[in-house]
Amino acid sequence: MADKQNIKYSRDIQVVYYPDVDVMVCGIGCAGLTAAISAGRAGANTLAIERWPFAGGNTTAASVNGCCGLADMTTGKLAVGGIVTELLAEAGILVDRGIENDIVVEPKEILHHKSEKLFEPITDIEQIRKAHTRLPYAWDMEKFKRIADKLLLEANVKTLYHTQIIDVIVVGSKIEYVLISDRESVKAVKPKIVIDCTGDGNIAAWAGVPFEMSDNPQPATLVFYVANVNIPKDKQKLQDKCTEVFRQAYEKGQLDTFGGPYLSWPGANIVRFNAIRQKLNTLSTEALSSVEIHSRAQAWKMFELLKSQLEEFRNAQFLSSGSAIGIRESRRIKGKYTLTADDILQNRRFPDAIVKGAWNLDYHPSDKIGHHPQQAIPAYDIPYRTLLPVKIDNLLIAGRSHSATKEALASSRVGVTAMGMGQAAGTAGAIAAKENILPRDIDINKLRATLLKQNVIL
């Protein structure tokens, strides 16, 4: 093996949009979308950067279209409001994701359900294990992209798709510049406030903020869709049959470890599969590339097994798979406070709560097949301090890389919860930029009052 070699490289880089960037949002996934919209609406000059040609992150790129975290799974009541409900009202396909009869809910009704049940919750452990939820909401991904563009434009957010963030320059305890690479060249941005919504906590890590990564993180999943399926009325029976086909194939060495499968029904004769489980180091480009290639092969193998063995799939067609594999866990950034599973289980209240977490404790194992145990828990507080990293003063974190233990992240990692964090981070960033203060010095009562005016549920 050849010795490693380092080089030093230097060039002049243009600083763009200077001095007009109050808030820079890095990544326009679930958290970044609402962060950018809320910062823009608050009057901050907001720049949002995204590597994909659309917003939504896991929701759109990885086809993770369930509204996990939207409602308290023990009561069926809405838990996260604000921009999430606007997105649902405009973009949602609101049909039951579960295994029972379909429930159709008009999108406009979501705005009027703060005190009413959205659905009858599943409380039986066995049903939770098989069905995940009866939460009757799922995103229409193509509508989501379009509505996200619309809301970003209306909030006067400067949005750059096809753009990578490649590094940061730190001076003292602040990020002075963020380096980006677009289709023209490498450029620099000098923002007042930076919000890391990369999912992997890239900005924070590159800036020197300490973080944790599990040696055994939750596995990644490539979602795929199968069309022209003869879906029976008894969907539970079909799901059980799919599970048995995959189990037998796994025992014969034909399939890797798989989850569920968790089936949902996004359209007539279409079945969505959440089944693939792949353990990997999400920070390794080589590992991620290899796993995505392998996952596409696994998806096709699953499809071929079902088509050859189950009558319901006899005329089925492989419709599509996610543009990217869905990542559940990577870096967890060290914050001013770290959310724990005990906080969740004890339903601990925090004076700086800025959003409610509401999803099950849903830890996907990487070494087991089938349906895994889950625990439905009452909606709980997520403190603002979990969005405040140590060491860097002008940085906020939102999404799955916020400060949480791996056990707590089993709940707080999901999309709608990330959107709630993003709205809080964007609002806080705008306040800090306007008042020329650090995010840690914001009056938490003012922030919470502002969020309440935005129909956020606290």
RAVENVEN-V349754 format. One record per backbone hydrogen bond with DSSP energy under -1.0 kcal/mol. NH is the residue of the N-H (numbers start at 1). CO is the residue of the C=O. If there is no record, write none. Layout:
nh=NH co=CO
nh=NH co=CO
//
This chain:
nh=16 co=188
nh=20 co=17
nh=22 co=45
nh=23 co=45
nh=24 co=193
nh=25 co=47
nh=26 co=195
nh=27 co=49
nh=33 co=29
nh=34 co=30
nh=35 co=31
nh=36 co=32
nh=37 co=33
nh=38 co=34
nh=39 co=35
nh=40 co=36
nh=41 co=37
nh=42 co=38
nh=43 co=40
nh=44 co=39
nh=47 co=23
nh=48 co=158
nh=49 co=25
nh=50 co=160
nh=56 co=28
nh=59 co=56
nh=61 co=57
nh=64 co=58
nh=65 co=63
nh=67 co=137
nh=70 co=67
nh=72 co=77
nh=76 co=72
nh=79 co=70
nh=80 co=70
nh=82 co=455
nh=84 co=81
nh=86 co=82
nh=87 co=83
nh=88 co=84
nh=89 co=85
nh=90 co=86
nh=91 co=87
nh=92 co=88
nh=93 co=138
nh=95 co=93
nh=105 co=94
nh=109 co=106
nh=110 co=107
nh=111 co=108
nh=112 co=109
nh=118 co=76
nh=128 co=124
nh=129 co=125
nh=130 co=126
nh=131 co=127
nh=132 co=128
nh=133 co=131
nh=137 co=135
nh=138 co=93
nh=139 co=65
nh=140 co=91
nh=144 co=140
nh=145 co=141
nh=146 co=142
nh=147 co=143
nh=148 co=144
nh=149 co=145
nh=150 co=146
nh=151 co=147
nh=152 co=148
nh=153 co=149
nh=154 co=150
nh=155 co=151
nh=156 co=153
nh=157 co=152
nh=158 co=46
nh=160 co=48
nh=163 co=50
nh=164 co=181
nh=166 co=179
nh=167 co=179
nh=169 co=177
nh=171 co=174
nh=174 co=171
nh=176 co=169
nh=177 co=169
nh=178 co=189
nh=179 co=167
nh=180 co=187
nh=181 co=164
nh=182 co=185
nh=187 co=180
nh=188 co=14
nh=189 co=178
nh=192 co=21
nh=193 co=22
nh=194 co=394
nh=195 co=24
nh=196 co=396
nh=197 co=26
nh=205 co=201
nh=206 co=202
nh=207 co=203
nh=208 co=205
nh=209 co=204
nh=212 co=332
nh=220 co=278
nh=221 co=326
nh=224 co=273
nh=225 co=320
nh=226 co=271
nh=227 co=317
nh=229 co=269
nh=230 co=312
nh=231 co=229
nh=235 co=233
nh=238 co=234
nh=239 co=235
nh=240 co=236
nh=241 co=237
nh=242 co=238
nh=243 co=239
nh=244 co=240
nh=245 co=241
nh=246 co=242
nh=247 co=243
nh=248 co=244
nh=249 co=245
nh=250 co=246
nh=251 co=247
nh=252 co=248
nh=253 co=250
nh=254 co=249
nh=259 co=275
nh=260 co=370
nh=262 co=274
nh=264 co=272
nh=270 co=267
nh=271 co=226
nh=272 co=264
nh=273 co=224
nh=274 co=262
nh=277 co=257
nh=278 co=220
nh=284 co=281
nh=288 co=284
nh=289 co=285
nh=290 co=286
nh=291 co=287
nh=292 co=288
nh=293 co=289
nh=294 co=290
nh=295 co=291
nh=296 co=292
nh=297 co=293
nh=298 co=294
nh=299 co=295
nh=300 co=296
nh=301 co=297
nh=302 co=298
nh=303 co=299
nh=304 co=300
nh=305 co=301
nh=306 co=302
nh=307 co=303
nh=308 co=304
nh=309 co=305
nh=310 co=306
nh=313 co=310
nh=314 co=311
nh=316 co=313
nh=317 co=227
nh=319 co=225
nh=320 co=225
nh=322 co=223
nh=323 co=61
nh=324 co=61
nh=326 co=221
nh=332 co=212
nh=333 co=401
nh=334 co=210
nh=336 co=385
nh=336 co=388
nh=339 co=403
nh=344 co=340
nh=345 co=341
nh=346 co=342
nh=348 co=343
nh=353 co=350
nh=354 co=382
nh=357 co=380
nh=361 co=375
nh=362 co=360
nh=375 co=361
nh=380 co=357
nh=382 co=355
nh=384 co=352
nh=386 co=383
nh=387 co=384
nh=390 co=334
nh=392 co=390
nh=393 co=173
nh=396 co=194
nh=397 co=387
nh=398 co=196
nh=402 co=399
nh=403 co=386
nh=405 co=339
nh=409 co=405
nh=411 co=408
nh=412 co=408
nh=413 co=409
nh=414 co=411
nh=416 co=68
nh=418 co=414
nh=419 co=415
nh=420 co=416
nh=421 co=417
nh=422 co=418
nh=423 co=419
nh=424 co=420
nh=425 co=421
nh=426 co=422
nh=427 co=423
nh=428 co=424
nh=429 co=425
nh=430 co=426
nh=431 co=427
nh=432 co=428
nh=433 co=429
nh=434 co=430
nh=435 co=431
nh=437 co=432
nh=441 co=438
nh=442 co=439
nh=447 co=443
nh=448 co=444
nh=449 co=445
nh=450 co=446
nh=451 co=447
nh=452 co=448
nh=453 co=449
nh=455 co=452
nh=456 co=451
//
